[in-house]
Amino acid sequence: MRYAFVAAERTQYPVRVLCRVMEVSTSGFYDYTHRQPRPDPDAQIRIELRSAYAASRHTYGRPRLVAALRQKSYAVGHKRVSRLMQEERIHGKSKRGFRPCTTDSNHYL
């Protein structure tokens, strides 16, 4: 395809020259480049997110997962991790609330 040739050679020659030689418009070429599928930028972060969650025995929530990913040198924010957690259906576990164990207060009856 003409656009694929222009994309392959654009590191060596100007795009306008290549488009003129191949008899295509520059706007058509740039439209072609925007239509190409792009890799998921979150794919590697999703893998690390799932592994950190599994390593925590499914207990880590967003704050700890953000810290774990940042420790592995990923530039992530809390909103991005929240979105990925929702998409991956990951939920942190909270500690059980304090419930006092008292004796029967009516023991005089």
Phi and psi in degrees as GROMACS dihedral restraints (atoms count N, CA, C in turn):
[ dihedral_restraints ]
;  ai    aj    ak    al  type     phi  dphi    fc
    3     4     5     6     1   -65.9    20    10
    4     5     6     7     1   -43.4    20    10
    6     7     8     9     1   -64.5    20    10
    7     8     9    10     1   -37.3    20    10
    9    10    11    12     1   -64.2    20    10
   10    11    12    13     1   -38.0    20    10
   12    13    14    15     1   -64.9    20    10
   13    14    15    16     1   -43.7    20    10
   15    16    17    18     1   -62.5    20    10
   16    17    18    19     1   -41.5    20    10
   18    19    20    21     1   -64.6    20    10
   19    20    21    22     1   -37.4    20    10
   21    22    23    24     1   -71.8    20    10
   22    23    24    25     1   -34.0    20    10
   24    25    26    27     1   -98.3    20    10
   25    26    27    28     1     0.7    20    10
   27    28    29    30     1   -71.5    20    10
   28    29    30    31     1   -12.8    20    10
   30    31    32    33     1   -76.2    20    10
   31    32    33    34     1   -21.8    20    10
   33    34    35    36     1  -100.7    20    10
   34    35    36    37     1   -30.4    20    10
   36    37    38    39     1  -130.9    20    10
   37    38    39    40     1   156.5    20    10
   39    40    41    42     1   -65.0    20    10
   40    41    42    43     1   146.8    20    10
   42    43    44    45     1   -63.4    20    10
   43    44    45    46     1   -38.5    20    10
   45    46    47    48     1   -62.7    20    10
   46    47    48    49     1   -39.9    20    10
   48    49    50    51     1   -67.0    20    10
   49    50    51    52     1   -46.0    20    10
   51    52    53    54     1   -61.1    20    10
   52    53    54    55     1   -42.2    20    10
   54    55    56    57     1   -65.8    20    10
   55    56    57    58     1   -37.4    20    10
   57    58    59    60     1   -66.2    20    10
   58    59    60    61     1   -42.5    20    10
   60    61    62    63     1   -65.6    20    10
   61    62    63    64     1   -41.4    20    10
   63    64    65    66     1   -84.0    20    10
   64    65    66    67     1    -2.5    20    10
   66    67    68    69     1    59.6    20    10
   67    68    69    70     1    47.8    20    10
   69    70    71    72     1  -128.5    20    10
   70    71    72    73     1   159.6    20    10
   72    73    74    75     1   -84.1    20    10
   73    74    75    76     1   149.2    20    10
   75    76    77    78     1   -67.4    20    10
   76    77    78    79     1   -35.7    20    10
   78    79    80    81     1   -66.3    20    10
   79    80    81    82     1   -35.8    20    10
   81    82    83    84     1   -65.0    20    10
   82    83    84    85     1   -38.1    20    10
   84    85    86    87     1   -65.4    20    10
   85    86    87    88     1   -45.7    20    10
   87    88    89    90     1   -67.2    20    10
   88    89    90    91     1   -31.8    20    10
   90    91    92    93     1   -64.6    20    10
   91    92    93    94     1   -39.4    20    10
   93    94    95    96     1   -61.6    20    10
   94    95    96    97     1   -43.7    20    10
   96    97    98    99     1   -65.7    20    10
   97    98    99   100     1   -32.0    20    10
   99   100   101   102     1   -77.2    20    10
  100   101   102   103     1   -21.3    20    10
  102   103   104   105     1   -82.5    20    10
  103   104   105   106     1   -13.8    20    10
  105   106   107   108     1   -69.4    20    10
  106   107   108   109     1   139.8    20    10
  108   109   110   111     1   -66.7    20    10
  109   110   111   112     1   140.6    20    10
  111   112   113   114     1  -109.9    20    10
  112   113   114   115     1   148.6    20    10
  114   115   116   117     1   -68.8    20    10
  115   116   117   118     1   152.5    20    10
  117   118   119   120     1   -70.2    20    10
  118   119   120   121     1   116.8    20    10
  120   121   122   123     1   -69.0    20    10
  121   122   123   124     1   -17.8    20    10
  123   124   125   126     1   -96.1    20    10
  124   125   126   127     1     3.7    20    10
  126   127   128   129     1   -60.9    20    10
  127   128   129   130     1   -48.7    20    10
  129   130   131   132     1   -68.4    20    10
  130   131   132   133     1   -36.0    20    10
  132   133   134   135     1   -67.1    20    10
  133   134   135   136     1   -36.7    20    10
  135   136   137   138     1   -61.0    20    10
  136   137   138   139     1   -41.7    20    10
  138   139   140   141     1   -63.4    20    10
  139   140   141   142     1   -46.5    20    10
  141   142   143   144     1   -66.5    20    10
  142   143   144   145     1   -35.2    20    10
  144   145   146   147     1   -63.4    20    10
  145   146   147   148     1   -46.4    20    10
  147   148   149   150     1   -64.8    20    10
  148   149   150   151     1   -38.6    20    10
  150   151   152   153     1   -69.7    20    10
  151   152   153   154     1   -39.0    20    10
  153   154   155   156     1   -66.5    20    10
  154   155   156   157     1   -37.1    20    10
  156   157   158   159     1   -67.3    20    10
  157   158   159   160     1   -41.0    20    10
  159   160   161   162     1   -68.8    20    10
  160   161   162   163     1   -36.9    20    10
  162   163   164   165     1   -66.6    20    10
  163   164   165   166     1   -26.5    20    10
  165   166   167   168     1   -87.1    20    10
  166   167   168   169     1     9.0    20    10
  168   169   170   171     1    58.4    20    10
  169   170   171   172     1    40.2    20    10
  171   172   173   174     1    61.7    20    10
  172   173   174   175     1    35.9    20    10
  174   175   176   177     1  -112.1    20    10
  175   176   177   178     1   -26.4    20    10
  177   178   179   180     1   -66.1    20    10
  178   179   180   181     1   138.0    20    10
  180   181   182   183     1  -101.7    20    10
  181   182   183   184     1  -166.2    20    10
  183   184   185   186     1   -59.3    20    10
  184   185   186   187     1   -48.4    20    10
  186   187   188   189     1   -60.1    20    10
  187   188   189   190     1   -42.6    20    10
  189   190   191   192     1   -72.6    20    10
  190   191   192   193     1   -34.2    20    10
  192   193   194   195     1   -67.6    20    10
  193   194   195   196     1   -37.9    20    10
  195   196   197   198     1   -61.2    20    10
  196   197   198   199     1   -45.0    20    10
  198   199   200   201     1   -63.8    20    10
  199   200   201   202     1   -40.0    20    10
  201   202   203   204     1   -66.0    20    10
  202   203   204   205     1   -41.0    20    10
  204   205   206   207     1   -69.5    20    10
  205   206   207   208     1   -38.0    20    10
  207   208   209   210     1   -67.5    20    10
  208   209   210   211     1   -32.7    20    10
  210   211   212   213     1   -65.8    20    10
  211   212   213   214     1   -28.7    20    10
  213   214   215   216     1   -89.9    20    10
  214   215   216   217     1    16.7    20    10
  216   217   218   219     1    68.8    20    10
  217   218   219   220     1    31.9    20    10
  219   220   221   222     1   -98.2    20    10
  220   221   222   223     1   133.6    20    10
  222   223   224   225     1   -87.5    20    10
  223   224   225   226     1    92.9    20    10
  225   226   227   228     1  -128.7    20    10
  226   227   228   229     1   151.8    20    10
  228   229   230   231     1  -111.1    20    10
  229   230   231   232     1   170.8    20    10
  231   232   233   234     1   -68.7    20    10
  232   233   234   235     1   -31.4    20    10
  234   235   236   237     1   -70.0    20    10
  235   236   237   238     1   -38.1    20    10
  237   238   239   240     1   -65.8    20    10
  238   239   240   241     1   -42.9    20    10
  240   241   242   243     1   -65.9    20    10
  241   242   243   244     1   -37.5    20    10
  243   244   245   246     1   -62.2    20    10
  244   245   246   247     1   -43.6    20    10
  246   247   248   249     1   -63.8    20    10
  247   248   249   250     1   -44.2    20    10
  249   250   251   252     1   -66.8    20    10
  250   251   252   253     1   -35.8    20    10
  252   253   254   255     1   -64.2    20    10
  253   254   255   256     1   -40.5    20    10
  255   256   257   258     1   -64.9    20    10
  256   257   258   259     1   -42.4    20    10
  258   259   260   261     1   -67.2    20    10
  259   260   261   262     1   -33.4    20    10
  261   262   263   264     1   -91.0    20    10
  262   263   264   265     1    -1.5    20    10
  264   265   266   267     1    56.8    20    10
  265   266   267   268     1    51.2    20    10
  267   268   269   270     1  -106.4    20    10
  268   269   270   271     1   130.6    20    10
  270   271   272   273     1  -132.9    20    10
  271   272   273   274     1   134.7    20    10
  273   274   275   276     1   -77.6    20    10
  274   275   276   277     1   159.4    20    10
  276   277   278   279     1  -106.0    20    10
  277   278   279   280     1   134.8    20    10
  279   280   281   282     1   -92.0    20    10
  280   281   282   283     1   152.8    20    10
  282   283   284   285     1   -70.1    20    10
  283   284   285   286     1   151.3    20    10
  285   286   287   288     1   -68.7    20    10
  286   287   288   289     1   142.0    20    10
  288   289   290   291     1   -67.5    20    10
  289   290   291   292     1   159.0    20    10
  291   292   293   294     1   -71.9    20    10
  292   293   294   295     1   130.5    20    10
  294   295   296   297     1  -130.0    20    10
  295   296   297   298     1   108.6    20    10
  297   298   299   300     1   -66.9    20    10
  298   299   300   301     1   139.8    20    10
  300   301   302   303     1  -101.8    20    10
  301   302   303   304     1   104.4    20    10
  303   304   305   306     1  -115.4    20    10
  304   305   306   307     1   163.2    20    10
  306   307   308   309     1   -81.7    20    10
  307   308   309   310     1   173.2    20    10
  309   310   311   312     1   -67.2    20    10
  310   311   312   313     1   119.8    20    10
  312   313   314   315     1   -73.8    20    10
  313   314   315   316     1   -13.2    20    10
  315   316   317   318     1   -99.5    20    10
  316   317   318   319     1    37.8    20    10
  318   319   320   321     1   -78.4    20    10
  319   320   321   322     1    -6.2    20    10
  321   322   323   324     1   -82.8    20    10
  322   323   324   325     1   -12.8    20    10
